[in-house]
Amino acid sequence: MANAVTTNQKSISTTQPKFSVFMNQEQIKSLVSQAVGKNAQRFTASIISAVSNNSALALCTQRSVLSGALLGESLGLSPSPQLGQYYLVPFDKKDKQGNVIETNAQFILGAKGYKQLAMRSGQYLDIDVLEIKEGEYKGRDKFTGKQKFEFIEDDDEREALPTVGYMAYFELLNGFRKQVYWTKKKMLTHADTYSPAFHADKYEEYISGKIPQKDLWKYSSFWYKNFDEMAFKTLLRHLISQWGVMSIEMQTAITHDNAVIKEGGEPDYVEYDETTYVEAPQKDDEGDKNGEETDDKPTAEEQGEFDFFAAGKTE
């Protein structure tokens, strides 16, 4: 099976022209020009650069990369990993035997993308999400039941403390306020339940450096690589979708988040269920929940997630 998967992946990559050649076809240039207008040259250069710098993304079907990037452009968001507004991540589509049929680019909206779209709507006075450190959660108000926090003012002292939870909030221009708090335990349970590639019982081993180097590629889920970023995004999406004012752009972003974008712009959900604000598992695509793998090398999807976070580091 492993050989079949590898062979299929190679055939996908060799039957496509170089991405730069694909983007310079007259039909594609015309499509991009109609979609982004005067920004066509900048858009084309940026997407070619993104694919050139990510070998896993180069394995994706080129139209899925282009469709995802066009969606990001239509939302006015940057594909730069350093900005964290949205990402294009390889996702393997497999048959029932586990063979890779094709690798597509999955559009994933980041926490900063959610904040950018919210503020741009002109309805929000403030919106943010942050980690809660040990000692900052002060329980609930006995009359309203709302959570209370007291933040540590010294940044160095605060940074050294363990994270115990996450809090997202917004305030609208009309004065309406809402905040949501999840403990880290609740967030771990959420990730373990809805992300087939993540296992809460292995997370502590991963962050403690106890996973052998040769096995690190198996821990390529976003939840392993950047738990805080995924927690921020999850809580913001929950907060906005349940209580926020959603512009047309925000509605488009939420309905297309975590999907492969088809040529017509319709979302094809490969890992998550669009009917809820949380991720829904698709075990056929992600593998067995017990973590066993049939190959000793990462798939394009797994390597893509690993490369994404390596490229996105700013420190």
C-alpha positions, 0 to 999 in steps of 0.5 A, spaced: 500 500 500 505 504 501 508 503 494 502 505 491 501 511 495 508 513 493 507 512 486 500 515 485 503 521 489 509 521 484 504 521 478 500 527 480 507 531 481 510 529 474 503 529 470 503 537 471 507 542 468 511 547 473 506 552 477 509 558 473 508 555 467 501 553 469 500 560 471 502 563 465 497 560 460 493 565 457 487 562 459 489 562 467 492 569 466 485 571 463 482 568 469 486 572 474 486 578 470 478 578 471 478 576 478 483 581 481 484 586 476 490 591 476 493 586 482 494 580 477 501 581 476 502 582 484 497 576 485 501 571 480 508 573 483 506 571 490 502 565 489 508 562 484 513 564 490 509 560 495 508 554 491 516 554 489 518 555 497 513 549 499 515 542 495 508 539 498 504 545 496 507 543 489 504 536 489 497 539 489 492 540 483 494 547 481 487 549 480 485 547 487 491 552 489 489 557 484 482 557 487 484 557 494 489 563 493 483 567 489 478 566 495 484 569 499 485 575 495 477 576 494 477 576 502 483 581 502 487 577 506 495 575 505 497 568 504 504 570 508 505 565 513 508 570 517 501 574 517 497 568 519 491 570 516 490 564 511 494 558 509 493 553 503 495 546 506 496 540 502 490 535 503 490 528 500 484 525 497 484 517 498 480 511 495 478 506 500 485 502 500 488 508 502 491 510 495 492 517 494 487 519 488 490 526 488 492 532 493 489 538 493 490 545 497 485 546 503 483 553 505 484 554 512 483 561 515 487 563 521 485 567 527 488 573 525 484 572 518 478 572 523 480 578 526 481 582 520 475 581 517 471 582 523 474 589 524 473 591 517 466 590 517 466 596 521 461 593 526 467 592 532 470 596 536 474 591 539 476 584 538 481 579 540 483 572 543 489 571 548 491 565 553 489 565 560 495 564 565 495 561 571 492 565 577 489 570 572 482 566 572 478 569 578 472 565 577 465 567 576 461 573 578 455 570 583 450 574 580 451 574 572 455 567 572 460 571 567 468 569 568 472 574 571 480 575 570 485 579 573 491 579 568 498 579 571 502 586 569 509 584 568 510 581 561 516 577 563 513 574 569 506 572 565 510 569 559 513 564 564 507 562 567 503 556 564 497 557 560 490 554 563 485 557 558 483 561 552 479 567 552 476 571 546 471 577 546 469 582 542 465 589 543 461 592 538 460 599 536 453 599 539 456 597 546 454 589 546 459 585 549 461 578 549 466 573 551 468 566 551 472 562 556 475 555 555 480 551 559 486 548 556 483 541 558 476 543 554 480 545 548 485 539 548 478 535 549 475 539 543 482 537 539 482 530 541 474 529 539 474 533 532 481 532 529 483 525 527 490 527 527 491 529 534 491 525 540 491 529 547 495 523 550 501 524 546 501 532 546 505 532 553 510 527 550 510 532 543 511 538 547 516 535 552 521 533 546 520 525 548 518 523 541 523 520 537 526 525 531 524 519 526 517 519 528 516 527 528 512 527 521 507 523 524 505 529 529 504 534 523 497 536 525 496 544 526 494 542 534 501 539 535 505 544 531 501 550 534 496 549 539 495 556 541 494 558 534 489 553 533 486 554 540 485 562 538 482 560 531 477 555 534 475 560 540 474 566 535 470 562 530 465 559 535 465 566 538 463 570 532 459 565 529 454 564 535 454 572 537 458 576 532 455 581 527 457 577 520 459 581 514 458 578 507 465 577 507 465 573 514 460 569 512 464 567 506 470 566 510 466 561 515 463 557 510 469 556 506 474 555 512 477 548 512 475 546 505 478 545 498 475 550 493 473 548 487 474 552 480 467 555 481 468 557 488 464 552 491 467 549 498 469 541 498 469 540 505 475 535 506 476 534 514 471 539 517 463 539 517 461 546 515 454 545 519 457 546 525 463 551 528 467 545 530 471 541 526 468 534 524 472 528 523 473 524 516 477 518 518 478 515 511 482 521 509 486 522 516 488 515 518 486 511 524 485 514 530 490 510 534 496 513 530 498 507 526 501 509 519 502 504 513 508 508 511 514 510 514 514 517 510 509 523 511 504 524 506 504 531 502 498 533 507 502 531 513 509 534 510 505 540 508 503 542 515 510 541 517 513 546 512 507 551 513 509 552 521 516 552 519 515 557 514 511 561 519 516 562 525 518 569 526 523 567 531 
